[in-house]
Amino acid sequence: MAVKFSPKRISNGRDWCGVHYGTGPYVSLPAGTITVYCKGTIFPASIRKAMVSNLENNSDMMTDYFESDKLRILPGSPYHAEAAKAASTA
């Protein structure tokens, strides 16, 4: 199921999650990388599964108990154009 990006949320047609965007620049990531932050703690399971290659959560659960999931959308990703459009209008 494809994930759709809008300025305030992402959805796969069944589940959705409120989000906000970051566009860098990032020191260790390619120029143009978009970060999508979940407004809750984690993205819904169906979105996590669809975006597994882009999902990042570096929490060690001891010191980062409340760290949220984030998606890193790199240039060249099939989601990049849609995420960039959503981020620019957010």
Sequence and secondary structure as in RCSB ss.txt:
>XXXX:A:sequence
MAVKFSPKRISNGRDWCGVHYGTGPYVSLPAGTITVYCKGTIFPASIRKAMVSNLENNSDMMTDYFESDKLRILP
GSPYHAEAAKAASTA
>XXXX:A:secstr
   EE SSEEE SS EEEEEEE    SSS TT EEEEESSSS  HHHHHHTTTTEE    SSS TT   EEEE T
T TTHHHHHHHHHH 
